[in-house]
Amino acid sequence: MAKAVLVMDMPKDCYDCQLGVIADWTNELFCAGKDKAVNNCIPNKKPDGCPLKLMPEKAVKSIHDSDEMWFWNQGWNACIDKILGGMGG
C-alpha cells in the first residue's frame, strides 16, 4: 500500500491542530487523524495517542565522524530536505 506524509507546523494542542474539528451536532472536538472524538485535550499539551510525530532533526557534522558516517549523514539530510520539499528545516 502506498504511504503519504503530511508536513505541517506542530500544533500546541488539539484546539490548535488543523486536523481537529468541532462537531456541530455535539460540540465535541473530532480528530480527523484518529477518526474519532478527542476527550482528553488539555490546553497547550499534545495528548497521549496523538497521531502527529515530530519531524526528525537533520544530522550535524562532527569532527569525530568517519567517512562512512559523513556519507550516512548526507543521505539522512537529503531525505529530510526531500520530505520538506524546500520548506527549510
PyMOL commands that place a pseudoatom at each C-alpha (Angstrom):
pseudoatom trace, name=CA, resn=MET, resi=1, chain=A, elem=C, hetatm=0, pos=[0.000, 0.000, 0.000]
pseudoatom trace, name=CA, resn=ALA, resi=2, chain=A, elem=C, hetatm=0, pos=[1.236, 3.493, -0.837]
pseudoatom trace, name=CA, resn=LYS, resi=3, chain=A, elem=C, hetatm=0, pos=[2.277, 5.788, 2.009]
pseudoatom trace, name=CA, resn=ALA, resi=4, chain=A, elem=C, hetatm=0, pos=[1.772, 9.530, 2.453]
pseudoatom trace, name=CA, resn=VAL, resi=5, chain=A, elem=C, hetatm=0, pos=[3.410, 12.220, 4.558]
pseudoatom trace, name=CA, resn=LEU, resi=6, chain=A, elem=C, hetatm=0, pos=[1.748, 15.432, 5.720]
pseudoatom trace, name=CA, resn=VAL, resi=7, chain=A, elem=C, hetatm=0, pos=[4.158, 18.190, 6.729]
pseudoatom trace, name=CA, resn=MET, resi=8, chain=A, elem=C, hetatm=0, pos=[2.686, 20.936, 8.899]
pseudoatom trace, name=CA, resn=ASP, resi=9, chain=A, elem=C, hetatm=0, pos=[3.653, 23.025, 11.895]
pseudoatom trace, name=CA, resn=MET, resi=10, chain=A, elem=C, hetatm=0, pos=[3.256, 21.008, 15.102]
pseudoatom trace, name=CA, resn=PRO, resi=11, chain=A, elem=C, hetatm=0, pos=[0.199, 22.350, 16.947]
pseudoatom trace, name=CA, resn=LYS, resi=12, chain=A, elem=C, hetatm=0, pos=[0.442, 23.171, 20.649]
pseudoatom trace, name=CA, resn=ASP, resi=13, chain=A, elem=C, hetatm=0, pos=[-2.747, 21.204, 21.394]
pseudoatom trace, name=CA, resn=CYS, resi=14, chain=A, elem=C, hetatm=0, pos=[-5.827, 19.665, 19.730]
pseudoatom trace, name=CA, resn=TYR, resi=15, chain=A, elem=C, hetatm=0, pos=[-7.633, 23.003, 19.512]
pseudoatom trace, name=CA, resn=ASP, resi=16, chain=A, elem=C, hetatm=0, pos=[-4.715, 24.480, 17.537]
pseudoatom trace, name=CA, resn=CYS, resi=17, chain=A, elem=C, hetatm=0, pos=[-4.477, 21.459, 15.189]
pseudoatom trace, name=CA, resn=GLN, resi=18, chain=A, elem=C, hetatm=0, pos=[-5.520, 21.552, 11.531]
pseudoatom trace, name=CA, resn=LEU, resi=19, chain=A, elem=C, hetatm=0, pos=[-6.875, 18.003, 11.956]
pseudoatom trace, name=CA, resn=GLY, resi=20, chain=A, elem=C, hetatm=0, pos=[-9.183, 18.991, 14.835]
pseudoatom trace, name=CA, resn=VAL, resi=21, chain=A, elem=C, hetatm=0, pos=[-12.784, 19.865, 14.020]
pseudoatom trace, name=CA, resn=ILE, resi=22, chain=A, elem=C, hetatm=0, pos=[-15.574, 20.879, 16.408]
pseudoatom trace, name=CA, resn=ALA, resi=23, chain=A, elem=C, hetatm=0, pos=[-18.618, 18.758, 15.558]
pseudoatom trace, name=CA, resn=ASP, resi=24, chain=A, elem=C, hetatm=0, pos=[-21.698, 20.972, 15.118]
pseudoatom trace, name=CA, resn=TRP, resi=25, chain=A, elem=C, hetatm=0, pos=[-24.153, 18.442, 16.457]
pseudoatom trace, name=CA, resn=THR, resi=26, chain=A, elem=C, hetatm=0, pos=[-22.292, 17.536, 19.689]
pseudoatom trace, name=CA, resn=ASN, resi=27, chain=A, elem=C, hetatm=0, pos=[-19.837, 20.417, 20.145]
pseudoatom trace, name=CA, resn=GLU, resi=28, chain=A, elem=C, hetatm=0, pos=[-17.143, 17.747, 20.655]
pseudoatom trace, name=CA, resn=LEU, resi=29, chain=A, elem=C, hetatm=0, pos=[-13.645, 18.017, 19.234]
pseudoatom trace, name=CA, resn=PHE, resi=30, chain=A, elem=C, hetatm=0, pos=[-13.151, 15.445, 16.485]
pseudoatom trace, name=CA, resn=CYS, resi=31, chain=A, elem=C, hetatm=0, pos=[-9.652, 14.387, 15.361]
pseudoatom trace, name=CA, resn=ALA, resi=32, chain=A, elem=C, hetatm=0, pos=[-9.534, 13.633, 11.632]
pseudoatom trace, name=CA, resn=GLY, resi=33, chain=A, elem=C, hetatm=0, pos=[-6.123, 11.972, 12.142]
pseudoatom trace, name=CA, resn=LYS, resi=34, chain=A, elem=C, hetatm=0, pos=[-7.560, 9.437, 14.569]
pseudoatom trace, name=CA, resn=ASP, resi=35, chain=A, elem=C, hetatm=0, pos=[-11.043, 9.430, 13.038]
pseudoatom trace, name=CA, resn=LYS, resi=36, chain=A, elem=C, hetatm=0, pos=[-12.721, 9.803, 16.433]
pseudoatom trace, name=CA, resn=ALA, resi=37, chain=A, elem=C, hetatm=0, pos=[-13.674, 12.303, 19.120]
pseudoatom trace, name=CA, resn=VAL, resi=38, chain=A, elem=C, hetatm=0, pos=[-10.937, 13.633, 21.392]
pseudoatom trace, name=CA, resn=ASN, resi=39, chain=A, elem=C, hetatm=0, pos=[-11.894, 13.535, 25.053]
pseudoatom trace, name=CA, resn=ASN, resi=40, chain=A, elem=C, hetatm=0, pos=[-8.561, 14.295, 26.688]
pseudoatom trace, name=CA, resn=CYS, resi=41, chain=A, elem=C, hetatm=0, pos=[-7.485, 17.594, 25.126]
pseudoatom trace, name=CA, resn=ILE, resi=42, chain=A, elem=C, hetatm=0, pos=[-5.662, 19.794, 27.617]
pseudoatom trace, name=CA, resn=PRO, resi=43, chain=A, elem=C, hetatm=0, pos=[-4.720, 23.327, 26.528]
pseudoatom trace, name=CA, resn=ASN, resi=44, chain=A, elem=C, hetatm=0, pos=[-1.051, 23.641, 25.481]
pseudoatom trace, name=CA, resn=LYS, resi=45, chain=A, elem=C, hetatm=0, pos=[-0.453, 19.869, 25.699]
pseudoatom trace, name=CA, resn=LYS, resi=46, chain=A, elem=C, hetatm=0, pos=[-0.265, 17.237, 22.974]
pseudoatom trace, name=CA, resn=PRO, resi=47, chain=A, elem=C, hetatm=0, pos=[-2.481, 14.345, 24.121]
pseudoatom trace, name=CA, resn=ASP, resi=48, chain=A, elem=C, hetatm=0, pos=[-1.335, 10.760, 24.515]
pseudoatom trace, name=CA, resn=GLY, resi=49, chain=A, elem=C, hetatm=0, pos=[-2.116, 8.847, 21.340]
pseudoatom trace, name=CA, resn=CYS, resi=50, chain=A, elem=C, hetatm=0, pos=[-1.797, 11.880, 19.064]
pseudoatom trace, name=CA, resn=PRO, resi=51, chain=A, elem=C, hetatm=0, pos=[-1.050, 10.593, 15.541]
pseudoatom trace, name=CA, resn=LEU, resi=52, chain=A, elem=C, hetatm=0, pos=[1.301, 13.506, 14.761]
pseudoatom trace, name=CA, resn=LYS, resi=53, chain=A, elem=C, hetatm=0, pos=[5.031, 12.842, 15.073]
pseudoatom trace, name=CA, resn=LEU, resi=54, chain=A, elem=C, hetatm=0, pos=[7.794, 15.425, 15.186]
pseudoatom trace, name=CA, resn=MET, resi=55, chain=A, elem=C, hetatm=0, pos=[9.940, 15.720, 12.079]
pseudoatom trace, name=CA, resn=PRO, resi=56, chain=A, elem=C, hetatm=0, pos=[13.406, 14.247, 12.764]
pseudoatom trace, name=CA, resn=GLU, resi=57, chain=A, elem=C, hetatm=0, pos=[16.244, 16.728, 13.040]
pseudoatom trace, name=CA, resn=LYS, resi=58, chain=A, elem=C, hetatm=0, pos=[18.988, 16.986, 10.462]
pseudoatom trace, name=CA, resn=ALA, resi=59, chain=A, elem=C, hetatm=0, pos=[22.276, 15.310, 11.356]
pseudoatom trace, name=CA, resn=VAL, resi=60, chain=A, elem=C, hetatm=0, pos=[25.075, 17.671, 12.329]
pseudoatom trace, name=CA, resn=LYS, resi=61, chain=A, elem=C, hetatm=0, pos=[28.676, 17.212, 11.306]
pseudoatom trace, name=CA, resn=SER, resi=62, chain=A, elem=C, hetatm=0, pos=[31.124, 16.206, 13.980]
pseudoatom trace, name=CA, resn=ILE, resi=63, chain=A, elem=C, hetatm=0, pos=[34.903, 16.297, 13.718]
pseudoatom trace, name=CA, resn=HIS, resi=64, chain=A, elem=C, hetatm=0, pos=[34.835, 12.704, 15.010]
pseudoatom trace, name=CA, resn=ASP, resi=65, chain=A, elem=C, hetatm=0, pos=[32.671, 11.401, 12.135]
pseudoatom trace, name=CA, resn=SER, resi=66, chain=A, elem=C, hetatm=0, pos=[34.179, 8.695, 9.971]
pseudoatom trace, name=CA, resn=ASP, resi=67, chain=A, elem=C, hetatm=0, pos=[33.846, 8.967, 6.191]
pseudoatom trace, name=CA, resn=GLU, resi=68, chain=A, elem=C, hetatm=0, pos=[31.081, 6.361, 6.379]
pseudoatom trace, name=CA, resn=MET, resi=69, chain=A, elem=C, hetatm=0, pos=[29.160, 8.407, 8.992]
pseudoatom trace, name=CA, resn=TRP, resi=70, chain=A, elem=C, hetatm=0, pos=[29.631, 11.589, 6.938]
pseudoatom trace, name=CA, resn=PHE, resi=71, chain=A, elem=C, hetatm=0, pos=[28.037, 9.904, 3.894]
pseudoatom trace, name=CA, resn=TRP, resi=72, chain=A, elem=C, hetatm=0, pos=[25.226, 8.481, 6.064]
pseudoatom trace, name=CA, resn=ASN, resi=73, chain=A, elem=C, hetatm=0, pos=[24.539, 11.976, 7.456]
pseudoatom trace, name=CA, resn=GLN, resi=74, chain=A, elem=C, hetatm=0, pos=[24.473, 13.417, 3.938]
pseudoatom trace, name=CA, resn=GLY, resi=75, chain=A, elem=C, hetatm=0, pos=[21.874, 10.840, 2.911]
pseudoatom trace, name=CA, resn=TRP, resi=76, chain=A, elem=C, hetatm=0, pos=[19.808, 11.463, 6.072]
pseudoatom trace, name=CA, resn=ASN, resi=77, chain=A, elem=C, hetatm=0, pos=[19.802, 15.211, 5.485]
pseudoatom trace, name=CA, resn=ALA, resi=78, chain=A, elem=C, hetatm=0, pos=[18.933, 14.776, 1.790]
pseudoatom trace, name=CA, resn=CYS, resi=79, chain=A, elem=C, hetatm=0, pos=[15.894, 12.686, 2.794]
pseudoatom trace, name=CA, resn=ILE, resi=80, chain=A, elem=C, hetatm=0, pos=[14.724, 15.353, 5.233]
pseudoatom trace, name=CA, resn=ASP, resi=81, chain=A, elem=C, hetatm=0, pos=[15.200, 18.050, 2.554]
pseudoatom trace, name=CA, resn=LYS, resi=82, chain=A, elem=C, hetatm=0, pos=[13.173, 15.963, 0.106]
pseudoatom trace, name=CA, resn=ILE, resi=83, chain=A, elem=C, hetatm=0, pos=[10.332, 15.440, 2.609]
pseudoatom trace, name=CA, resn=LEU, resi=84, chain=A, elem=C, hetatm=0, pos=[10.237, 19.150, 3.450]
pseudoatom trace, name=CA, resn=GLY, resi=85, chain=A, elem=C, hetatm=0, pos=[10.259, 19.996, -0.252]
pseudoatom trace, name=CA, resn=GLY, resi=86, chain=A, elem=C, hetatm=0, pos=[12.140, 23.262, 0.071]
pseudoatom trace, name=CA, resn=MET, resi=87, chain=A, elem=C, hetatm=0, pos=[10.248, 24.374, 3.204]
pseudoatom trace, name=CA, resn=GLY, resi=88, chain=A, elem=C, hetatm=0, pos=[13.518, 24.645, 5.122]
pseudoatom trace, name=CA, resn=GLY, resi=89, chain=A, elem=C, hetatm=0, pos=[14.351, 22.921, 8.316]
for i in range(1, 89): cmd.bond("trace and resi %d" % i, "trace and resi %d" % (i + 1))
show_as sticks, trace
zoom trace
